[in-house]
Amino acid sequence: MQTEPTNQITINGKQVRVTVPPDTPLLWVIREHLQLTGTKFGCGIAQCGACTVHLDGEPVRACAIPWESVIGRRVTTIEGLSSDGSHPLQKAWIAEQVPQCGYCQSGQIMQAAALLAHTPKPSREQIVAYMDGNICRCATYGRIIKAIERAAADS
């Protein structure tokens, strides 16, 4: 596979350069090259949401986004949401005791953060619809919804 010249993106507010083949999934750049391991590999086909990050403020599945399509853009991972766990969603996740195994949680939180950025006070129906497609194998959906409602109320 041919390697592209060094390319730059802004990730979590910092400019970084990475040299990888252009079709390398963003997820592998984040985890393997940048050592930001909060973003998880789930299914590899953009169906589960475990790898959700923000690309220019919009939620995307990092496993299905090729590196070449993010060059020059802004990426935010769970590590960039807040450096100290002070984001309202992170606090609400703890307060509502959302995680069981925790594997899907970074993707869930990133999806929820995008919702609250666009709709600061969503209805329960809006939350359910927006979060549809982010799978939690432990089935903590009720607590996820409560945490999003709490974060919206506290914001």
Secondary structure, DSSP 8 states (H G I E B T S, - for coil): ------EEEEETTEEEEE---TTSBHHHIIIIIS--TTS----SSSSS-TTEEEETTEEEEGGGSBGGGTTTSEEE-HHHH-TTS-SHHHHHHHHTT--SS-TTHHHHHHHHHHHHHH-SS--HHHHHHHHTT---TT--HHHHHHHHHHHHHH-
